[in-house]
Amino acid sequence: MTAVRIERSGNTHHSSRTPQGFAFEADRERLTPAALEAVVNIAEAWKLSGDDAAALLGVSSSTWDRIRGNKWNQTLSQDQMTRASALIGVFKGLNLLFDQAMADRWPKLRNTGPMFNNLSPVEAMIEGGIPYMLEVRRYVDALRGGL
Protein backbone atom coordinates (compact mmCIF):
# COMPACT_ATOMS: atom_id res chain seq x y z
CA MET A 1 0.00 0.00 0.00
CA THR A 2 1.34 3.44 -0.94
CA ALA A 3 1.42 6.09 1.74
CA VAL A 4 -0.21 9.37 0.82
CA ARG A 5 1.23 12.52 2.29
CA ILE A 6 -1.36 15.18 3.02
CA GLU A 7 -0.20 18.79 2.85
CA ARG A 8 -1.97 21.76 4.32
CA SER A 9 -2.56 24.84 2.18
CA GLY A 10 -4.57 27.33 4.17
CA ASN A 11 -7.63 25.46 5.45
CA THR A 12 -7.58 22.96 2.59
CA HIS A 13 -5.84 19.61 2.27
CA HIS A 14 -4.53 18.03 -0.89
CA SER A 15 -2.66 14.84 -1.58
CA SER A 16 0.87 14.82 -2.96
CA ARG A 17 -0.42 12.26 -5.50
CA THR A 18 -2.82 14.71 -7.12
CA PRO A 19 -1.56 16.50 -10.24
CA GLN A 20 -0.25 20.02 -9.86
CA GLY A 21 -3.15 22.42 -9.91
CA PHE A 22 -3.60 26.11 -9.33
CA ALA A 23 -6.51 26.07 -6.88
CA PHE A 24 -4.37 26.47 -3.78
CA GLU A 25 -3.08 29.95 -2.94
CA ALA A 26 0.17 28.54 -1.52
CA ASP A 27 0.90 26.70 -4.78
CA ARG A 28 0.17 29.79 -6.87
CA GLU A 29 2.31 31.93 -4.59
CA ARG A 30 5.22 29.50 -5.01
CA LEU A 31 4.79 29.17 -8.80
CA THR A 32 4.03 32.80 -9.68
CA PRO A 33 7.63 34.09 -9.94
CA ALA A 34 8.67 31.33 -12.35
CA ALA A 35 5.45 31.65 -14.36
CA LEU A 36 5.90 35.42 -14.72
CA GLU A 37 9.53 35.06 -15.76
CA ALA A 38 8.55 32.49 -18.37
CA VAL A 39 5.70 34.59 -19.78
CA VAL A 40 7.91 37.70 -19.98
CA ASN A 41 10.51 35.66 -21.88
CA ILE A 42 7.85 34.20 -24.19
CA ALA A 43 6.45 37.68 -24.92
CA GLU A 44 9.94 38.84 -25.82
CA ALA A 45 10.68 35.78 -28.00
CA TRP A 46 7.36 36.10 -29.82
CA LYS A 47 7.76 39.90 -30.11
CA LEU A 48 4.34 40.50 -28.56
CA SER A 49 3.04 43.99 -27.98
CA GLY A 50 2.36 44.90 -24.36
CA ASP A 51 -1.38 44.82 -25.05
CA ASP A 52 -1.19 41.32 -26.59
CA ALA A 53 0.96 39.97 -23.74
CA ALA A 54 -1.43 41.50 -21.18
CA ALA A 55 -4.47 40.01 -22.93
CA LEU A 56 -2.89 36.56 -23.10
CA LEU A 57 -2.02 36.62 -19.39
CA GLY A 58 -5.38 38.13 -18.45
CA VAL A 59 -4.07 41.34 -16.88
CA SER A 60 -4.37 45.03 -17.72
CA SER A 61 -1.71 46.71 -19.85
CA SER A 62 -0.52 48.73 -16.86
CA THR A 63 -0.19 45.55 -14.79
CA TRP A 64 1.75 43.94 -17.64
CA ASP A 65 4.13 46.92 -17.64
CA ARG A 66 4.71 46.41 -13.90
CA ILE A 67 5.23 42.67 -14.39
CA ARG A 68 7.68 43.27 -17.22
CA GLY A 69 9.52 45.82 -15.07
CA ASN A 70 9.65 43.35 -12.16
CA LYS A 71 7.57 45.77 -10.04
CA TRP A 72 4.52 43.58 -9.45
CA ASN A 73 4.57 41.51 -6.27
CA GLN A 74 1.20 39.81 -6.30
CA THR A 75 0.17 36.21 -6.81
CA LEU A 76 -1.38 35.16 -10.10
CA SER A 77 -4.98 33.98 -9.94
CA GLN A 78 -5.99 30.45 -10.87
CA ASP A 79 -7.09 31.67 -14.32
CA GLN A 80 -3.87 33.60 -14.87
CA MET A 81 -1.78 30.57 -13.87
CA THR A 82 -3.77 28.45 -16.33
CA ARG A 83 -3.07 31.02 -19.05
CA ALA A 84 0.65 31.06 -18.20
CA SER A 85 0.75 27.26 -18.21
CA ALA A 86 -0.92 27.13 -21.63
CA LEU A 87 1.53 29.67 -23.06
CA ILE A 88 4.50 27.79 -21.62
CA GLY A 89 3.18 24.55 -23.12
CA VAL A 90 2.71 26.14 -26.55
CA PHE A 91 6.20 27.66 -26.39
CA LYS A 92 7.79 24.36 -25.37
CA GLY A 93 5.89 22.39 -28.01
CA LEU A 94 6.83 24.81 -30.78
CA ASN A 95 10.48 24.63 -29.80
CA LEU A 96 10.35 20.83 -29.96
CA LEU A 97 8.63 20.97 -33.34
CA PHE A 98 10.53 23.76 -35.12
CA ASP A 99 13.89 25.49 -35.06
CA GLN A 100 13.98 28.51 -32.78
CA ALA A 101 13.38 31.11 -35.49
CA MET A 102 10.23 29.38 -36.77
CA ALA A 103 9.05 28.52 -33.24
CA ASP A 104 9.22 32.22 -32.37
CA ARG A 105 7.51 33.35 -35.61
CA TRP A 106 4.69 30.78 -35.75
CA PRO A 107 2.46 32.32 -33.05
CA LYS A 108 2.06 35.55 -35.05
CA LEU A 109 1.70 34.02 -38.54
CA ARG A 110 -1.75 34.04 -40.15
CA ASN A 111 -3.14 30.54 -40.26
CA THR A 112 -5.77 29.54 -42.81
CA GLY A 113 -6.60 26.27 -41.08
CA PRO A 114 -10.15 25.83 -39.80
CA MET A 115 -9.03 26.12 -36.20
CA PHE A 116 -7.60 29.60 -36.77
CA ASN A 117 -9.92 31.09 -39.42
CA ASN A 118 -7.15 33.26 -40.92
CA LEU A 119 -6.10 34.64 -37.52
CA SER A 120 -2.66 34.21 -36.04
CA PRO A 121 -2.50 31.79 -33.11
CA VAL A 122 -1.88 34.78 -30.80
CA GLU A 123 -4.99 36.56 -32.11
CA ALA A 124 -7.02 33.36 -31.83
CA MET A 125 -5.87 32.77 -28.23
CA ILE A 126 -6.69 36.35 -27.26
CA GLU A 127 -10.12 36.12 -28.88
CA GLY A 128 -10.92 32.65 -27.52
CA GLY A 129 -9.49 33.00 -24.01
CA ILE A 130 -8.46 30.10 -21.80
CA PRO A 131 -10.41 27.37 -23.67
CA TYR A 132 -8.77 28.34 -26.94
CA MET A 133 -5.34 28.71 -25.34
CA LEU A 134 -5.63 25.13 -24.12
CA GLU A 135 -6.85 24.03 -27.55
CA VAL A 136 -3.84 25.65 -29.25
CA ARG A 137 -1.60 23.86 -26.77
CA ARG A 138 -3.25 20.53 -27.65
CA TYR A 139 -2.95 21.37 -31.36
CA VAL A 140 0.80 22.02 -31.08
CA ASP A 141 1.25 18.85 -29.03
CA ALA A 142 -0.66 16.88 -31.68
CA LEU A 143 1.50 18.36 -34.47
CA ARG A 144 4.61 17.07 -32.81
CA GLY A 145 3.06 13.68 -32.12
CA GLY A 146 2.70 14.26 -28.40
CA LEU A 147 -0.94 13.12 -28.21
Summary of the structure (lengths in Angstrom):
residues: 147
radius of gyration: 16.6
end to end distance: 31.1
largest distance: 53.2
contacts: 400
relative contact order: 0.11
helix: 61%
strand: 7%
